[in-house]
Amino acid sequence: MAKEKYPVRLTKIDEYSTTVRNFHFEFLQKPRFDFIPGQFVMVEVPKENEKPVRKPYSIASPPHFANKIELCIKLVEGGFVSTWFFGLKVGDDIEVEGPLGVFRIKEPLPEHLLFVATGTGIAPLRAQFEDLLEHGYQKPITFVFGNRYENEIPFHDELLALAKKHSNFHYLPTISRPKNWSGQTGYVQDLIKNKFPDSKGIHVYICGLVPMVNDLKATLEGLGYEKDAIRFEKWT
Ligand SMILES: Cc1cc2nc3c(=O)[nH]c(=O)nc-3n(C[C@H](O)[C@H](O)[C@H](O)COP(=O)(O)OP(=O)(O)OC[C@H]3O[C@@H](n4cnc5c(N)ncnc54)[C@H](O)[C@@H]3O)c2cc1C
């Protein structure tokens, strides 16, 4: 369903690697729309002699980041819209449509919330756990974050600081192609198998590309996690 379009200005770009950037957009018409952490915006990009291309991007920031949204985007080789994003400069204005989507935290909340992402899949989950922590949520939250290289982890410093500030927030990065990394290595699926084999009291929220999400769901179900304790957003 089409939603209202909002003009926004690109005010800052955080570059995490040659292919991953976090874009900060300020709303030009105030106040910003309300949204539920986990929702996305639709972005439409004109294409010569063809229909415009529309692509969804999860809102990577929580609602309390005033009058702005952040979009954490991976540059896909040959990708039309992601390449367009990577051509934007600070000061450029674009339009976003939204908020859209139903990927939200399910009530009642369990004893333990387990968030799992790879790469830019952190986007909707960051909005969700930052929102919970901002509102004083006290039960354990674990974020398992898979990336290829240790020097290209999006939001790594912020996540370390968040874990320092909130004793109930546990940040578990894992690296699949380590160079000089003393922390966890390997895929998120293996880490979950080793550290969270007991499903009792845990709800899992997953975001990433289809193969990772499917694989992890199968792993969790194999461990005895109920289907309705697993929520996910798959990106194709
Ligand atoms: C609900 C939802 C939320 C999303 N949120 C985000 C987000 O926050 N950040 C983000 O970066 N993406 C997100 N995506 C994916 C995004 O919508 C686009 O699909 C992605 O940016 C590629 O679009 P494109 O036009 O650049 O590539 P296209 O022109 O559509 O694709 C070019 C080629 O790349 C392949 N391809 C497409 N996507 C990928 C990929 N991710 N990795 C490898 N190859 C790929 C295609 O199969 C095709 O061959 C989301 C998707 C959904 C469904």
The ligand as a Tripos MOL2 file, in Angstrom:
@<TRIPOS>MOLECULE
LIG
   53    58     1     0     0
SMALL
NO_CHARGES

@<TRIPOS>ATOM
      1 C1         12.0830   -5.3110    3.8880 C.3       1 LIG1
      2 C2         13.4650   -5.1090    3.2810 C.ar      1 LIG1
      3 C3         14.3560   -4.2450    3.8890 C.ar      1 LIG1
      4 C4         15.6240   -4.0490    3.3460 C.ar      1 LIG1
      5 N1         16.5060   -3.2310    3.9970 N.ar      1 LIG1
      6 C5         17.7540   -3.0950    3.5250 C.ar      1 LIG1
      7 C6         18.7180   -2.3140    4.2390 C.ar      1 LIG1
      8 O1         18.4270   -1.7450    5.3080 O.2       1 LIG1
      9 N2         19.9660   -2.2250    3.7170 N.ar      1 LIG1
     10 C7         20.3170   -2.8520    2.5330 C.ar      1 LIG1
     11 O2         21.4800   -2.7210    2.1090 O.2       1 LIG1
     12 N3         19.4220   -3.5850    1.8520 N.ar      1 LIG1
     13 C8         18.1510   -3.7110    2.2970 C.ar      1 LIG1
     14 N4         17.2550   -4.4530    1.5890 N.ar      1 LIG1
     15 C9         17.6120   -4.9110    0.2270 C.3       1 LIG1
     16 C10        17.3090   -3.7550   -0.7520 C.3       1 LIG1
     17 O3         15.9180   -3.5050   -0.8060 O.3       1 LIG1
     18 C11        17.7610   -4.0260   -2.1850 C.3       1 LIG1
     19 O4         17.2730   -5.2720   -2.6090 O.3       1 LIG1
     20 C12        19.2830   -4.0110   -2.3410 C.3       1 LIG1
     21 O5         19.8060   -2.7210   -1.9610 O.3       1 LIG1
     22 C13        19.6930   -4.2930   -3.8030 C.3       1 LIG1
     23 O6         19.0340   -3.3770   -4.6470 O.3       1 LIG1
     24 P1         19.7360   -2.8260   -5.9520 P.3       1 LIG1
     25 O7         18.6990   -2.0860   -6.7430 O.co2     1 LIG1
     26 O8         20.9950   -2.1130   -5.6220 O.co2     1 LIG1
     27 O9         20.1720   -4.1710   -6.7140 O.3       1 LIG1
     28 P2         19.4670   -4.8740   -7.9740 P.3       1 LIG1
     29 O10        19.6290   -3.9770   -9.1600 O.co2     1 LIG1
     30 O11        18.0530   -5.2680   -7.5900 O.co2     1 LIG1
     31 O12        20.2900   -6.2040   -8.0690 O.3       1 LIG1
     32 C14        21.4860   -6.3530   -8.8510 C.3       1 LIG1
     33 C15        22.0070   -7.7550   -8.6980 C.3       1 LIG1
     34 O13        22.4880   -7.9860   -7.3570 O.3       1 LIG1
     35 C16        21.8390   -9.1170   -6.7440 C.3       1 LIG1
     36 N5         21.5740   -8.7120   -5.3380 N.ar      1 LIG1
     37 C17        20.5230   -7.9980   -4.8890 C.ar      1 LIG1
     38 N6         20.6480   -7.7400   -3.5580 N.ar      1 LIG1
     39 C18        21.8140   -8.3220   -3.1820 C.ar      1 LIG1
     40 C19        22.4990   -8.3820   -1.9360 C.ar      1 LIG1
     41 N7         22.0140   -7.7970   -0.7980 N.pl3     1 LIG1
     42 N8         23.7080   -9.0390   -1.9030 N.ar      1 LIG1
     43 C20        24.2120   -9.6080   -3.0250 C.ar      1 LIG1
     44 N9         23.6030   -9.5730   -4.2530 N.ar      1 LIG1
     45 C21        22.4180   -8.9410   -4.3240 C.ar      1 LIG1
     46 C22        20.5650   -9.3040   -7.5380 C.3       1 LIG1
     47 O14        20.1700  -10.6730   -7.5130 O.3       1 LIG1
     48 C23        20.9750   -8.8480   -8.9390 C.3       1 LIG1
     49 O15        21.6200   -9.8820   -9.6250 O.3       1 LIG1
     50 C24        15.9930   -4.6910    2.1340 C.ar      1 LIG1
     51 C25        15.0830   -5.5680    1.5270 C.ar      1 LIG1
     52 C26        13.8420   -5.7850    2.0900 C.ar      1 LIG1
     53 C27        12.9080   -6.7610    1.4180 C.3       1 LIG1
@<TRIPOS>BOND
     1     1     2 1
     2     2     3 ar
     3     2    52 ar
     4     3     4 ar
     5     4     5 ar
     6     4    50 ar
     7     5     6 ar
     8     6     7 ar
     9     6    13 1
    10     7     8 2
    11     7     9 ar
    12     9    10 ar
    13    10    11 2
    14    10    12 ar
    15    12    13 ar
    16    13    14 ar
    17    14    15 1
    18    14    50 ar
    19    15    16 1
    20    16    17 1
    21    16    18 1
    22    18    19 1
    23    18    20 1
    24    20    21 1
    25    20    22 1
    26    22    23 1
    27    23    24 1
    28    24    25 2
    29    24    26 1
    30    24    27 1
    31    27    28 1
    32    28    29 2
    33    28    30 1
    34    28    31 1
    35    31    32 1
    36    32    33 1
    37    33    34 1
    38    33    48 1
    39    34    35 1
    40    35    36 1
    41    35    46 1
    42    36    37 ar
    43    36    45 ar
    44    37    38 ar
    45    38    39 ar
    46    39    40 ar
    47    39    45 ar
    48    40    41 1
    49    40    42 ar
    50    42    43 ar
    51    43    44 ar
    52    44    45 ar
    53    46    47 1
    54    46    48 1
    55    48    49 1
    56    50    51 ar
    57    51    52 ar
    58    52    53 1
@<TRIPOS>SUBSTRUCTURE
     1 LIG1         1 GROUP 0 **** ****
